[in-house]
């Protein structure tokens, strides 16, 4: 049977990725519960969360270069095979010692590094498989898979832990990875123009990554978009950490779970809208305008200690976030030359991860030493402040979220004032495989001749 190609190949690939993402989300949830149950230590759990992000950050410069050198399909197969062996190792290690934590730590770090290879590979494959006009729908489908797996994981994970245990969930994840590998073997992903296998030493890979940076830096619109996404991730990082203590200060853990589920459902609804609609025609304006709506949702959700209000805000936030993420992805997929896309996507992911990790580290300090004392730990002391954020315990987290919402809105306004970012879609031509001329695109690092405005 001939390998599938084009949009048919994307659908096959998407089905495999949907199964794999669901298995990964289930095992990730189960492993976090397992570590806390075995150790009873929040520090150990924090280490696991850190190791789910830091290796991704370190591996990204090398992973993006490998994707461009060897192709998206080969990179995804390598990541899948590596993930399968790592999870099988974990199954054997836990079978030998049911209370061991060190294998979990090692495996989480390895999976994080392998994820740095898989993520840019999948995003790079989209413009190679899908017509430019269908990129919005394809990215919408990708977001459906991500959002659905995140919603299913806490709902099904707790039940499965009781029924089949951590060993059963690990084997389920192995099966899911195998399904994704079979899907990859059934598709053909074309190599982009100018792609070629080259030596892959560490120095050469870092050199390739430096080319990606020069490419983005020479296109000031993309550079401004990258800076704005970093600001968005910074603000979102504070919100991610603050939402749990904010809700638990006035409601039960069950209510918190319902609110988080509402957010996940919102993400699915927004992703379905992207899939059916294809997304806004002006992608940059969708990113900036959508971010203003994100800011409004954050501020609104922080105004009162009311579960319904927070749930509605979470639904709106994640529904809009799906459109923002999808629109942002399309900009990069259509404006970056295919043979550089893996490196540029990895660069974008790495730069976006740094401010988010910084926000994770700073949220507790900011809340404990600034916002909680300012608002009052058990009740809000200032009548004016109480009129803005409501009264009750834990409203310092509400004040922190409100400040982050206002900072996000300010960032969106400042970004819109940049003419290079505002006119990015007009100044930079599309360079998807169907747009690239036989003569080839400009060399990496050279600005486009159509960028004639003064750099702002």
C-alpha positions, 0 to 999 in steps of 0.5 A, spaced: 500 500 500 502 506 498 504 511 503 498 516 504 500 524 502 497 531 502 491 532 507 489 525 507 496 524 510 495 529 515 488 526 518 492 519 519 498 523 522 493 527 526 489 521 529 496 517 531 498 524 535 491 524 538 492 517 541 499 519 543 497 525 546 492 522 550 496 517 553 502 522 554 497 526 558 494 520 562 501 518 564 503 525 566 497 525 571 498 518 573 506 520 575 504 526 578 499 523 583 504 517 584 510 521 586 506 525 591 503 519 594 510 515 595 514 521 597 508 526 600 513 531 598 511 537 594 518 538 593 519 532 589 513 533 585 516 540 584 522 537 581 518 533 577 514 539 574 521 542 573 524 536 569 518 536 565 520 543 562 528 544 563 530 539 558 525 541 553 528 548 554 536 545 553 534 540 547 530 545 543 536 548 539 539 541 537 532 539 536 530 544 531 536 543 527 535 536 527 528 537 524 531 541 518 536 536 517 533 530 517 526 531 516 519 532 520 517 524 519 524 522 521 524 526 527 517 524 529 519 517 529 525 518 533 522 521 538 516 516 538 521 510 538 525 514 544 519 515 548 517 508 547 523 505 550 523 510 556 516 508 558 518 501 557 524 502 562 519 505 567 515 499 567 520 495 568 523 499 573 517 500 577 515 492 577 522 491 580 521 497 586 514 499 586 516 505 591 522 508 586 521 515 584 528 516 581 526 512 575 520 517 574 525 523 575 529 520 569 523 518 565 520 525 565 527 529 563 528 524 557 520 525 555 521 532 556 527 532 551 524 528 546 518 532 546 523 538 544 524 534 537 517 532 536 513 539 537 517 542 532 517 536 527 509 536 527 508 543 526 513 543 520 509 537 517 503 541 517 505 546 511 508 540 507 502 536 507 496 541 508 494 547 502 496 554 505 488 555 505 487 549 510 492 551 515 487 554 520 483 548 520 489 543 521 492 547 526 485 547 529 485 540 529 491 539 532 489 544 538 483 539 539 487 533 540 491 537 545 485 540 549 481 533 549 487 530 552 488 535 557 481 534 559 480 527 559 487 526 563 484 528 570 477 525 569 480 518 566 486 518 570 484 518 577 479 512 575 484 508 571 489 509 577 484 505 582 482 500 576 489 498 573 494 502 577 500 506 575 503 500 571 497 499 567 497 506 565 504 506 563 502 500 558 497 504 555 501 510 554 506 505 550 500 502 546 498 509 544 506 511 542 506 505 538 499 507 535 502 514 533 508 510 530 504 506 526 501 512 523 507 515 521 509 509 518 503 510 513 504 517 511 509 520 507 511 527 509 515 531 503 522 534 504 522 542 504 526 545 498 533 546 500 533 541 505 539 536 505 542 531 510 548 534 513 553 532 519 550 533 525 555 535 530 553 539 536 557 545 534 554 544 527 547 544 530 548 550 534 550 554 528 544 552 524 540 554 530 544 561 530 542 561 523 534 561 525 536 567 530 539 571 524 533 569 520 528 572 525 532 578 527 532 580 520 525 580 519 523 585 525 515 583 524 517 576 526 522 579 532 516 583 534 511 577 534 516 573 538 517 578 543 510 579 544 509 571 545 514 572 550 510 577 554 504 573 553 507 567 556 510 571 562 503 573 564 500 566 563 505 563 567 502 567 573 495 566 572 497 558 571 500 558 578 495 563 581 488 560 579 489 554 584 490 558 590 485 563 588 479 558 587 481 554 593 481 560 598 473 560 597 471 553 594 473 546 595 477 542 590 471 539 587 469 546 585 476 547 582 476 541 578 470 543 575 472 550 573 479 547 570 474 542 566 470 549 564 477 551 561 478 545 557 471 545 554 473 552 552 479 550 549 475 544 545 470 549 543 475 554 540 479 549 537 472 546 534 471 553 531 478 554 528 477 547 525 470 549 522 472 556 520 479 556 519 481 562 523 481 570 522 484 572 515 488 577 519 492 573 523 496 578 527 490 582 529 487 576 531 493 574 536 493 581 539 486 582 539 485 576 542 490 577 547 486 583 549 480 579 550 484 574 554 486 580 559 479 582 560 477 574 562 483 574 567 481 581 570 474 579 570 475 572 573 479 576 579 474 581 581 470 577 585 470 570 589 465 567 585 465 560 582 461 561 576 464 568 575 471 564 575 468 558 571 465 563 565 472 567 565 476 560 564 471 558 559 472 564 555 480 565 556 481 558 553 476 558 548 480 565 545 486 562 547 485 557 542 484 562 536 490 566 539 495 560 538 492 557 532 493 564 528 500 565 531 502 558 529 499 560 522 503 566 521 510 562 523 508 556 518 506 561 512 512 566 513 518 562 515 521 558 509 520 550 510 527 548 510 528 553 516 521 552 520 524 547 524 529 551 527 525 557 528 519 553 531 524 551 536 527 558 537 520 560 538 518 555 543 525 556 547 524 563 548 517 563 550 518 557 555 523 562 559 519 567 561 513 562 563 518 558 567 520 565 570 513 566 572 512 559 575 518 561 580 516 568 581 509 567 583 509 564 590 514 570 592 510 575 589 504 573 592 507 571 599 511 577 600 507 583 595 500 581 594 497 577 599 500 582 605 498 588 600 491 585 600 490 582 607 491 574 608 484 573 611 480 579 609 481 585 604 483 591 609 482 597 604 475 598 602 477 601 595 481 595 594 475 590 596 471 594 591 475 592 586 477 585 587 472 583 592 473 581 600 475 574 603 481 570 604 486 569 598 484 575 595 492 577 594 492 572 588 486 575 585 490 582 585 496 579 582 492 576 576 488 582 575 495 586 575 497 580 570 491 581 566 492 589 565 500 588 563 498 583 558 493 588 555 498 593 555 503 589 552 498 588 546 497 595 545 504 596 545 505 591 540 500 594 536 504 600 535 509 597 532 508 598 524 513 592 522 508 587 527 502 590 524 504 590 517 507 583 518 502 579 513 503 585 508 511 586 508 513 578 508 510 574 503 508 567 504 513 562 503 509 555 504 512 550 499 506 552 494 509 559 494 516 558 493 519 559 486 523 555 482 529 560 484 528 559 491 527 563 497 532 569 499 538 566 503 537 565 511 538 572 515 537 576 509 531 581 510 525 581 504 526 586 499 518 588 500 520 590 508 521 597 506 519 601 512 523 604 517 524 599 523 520 602 529 
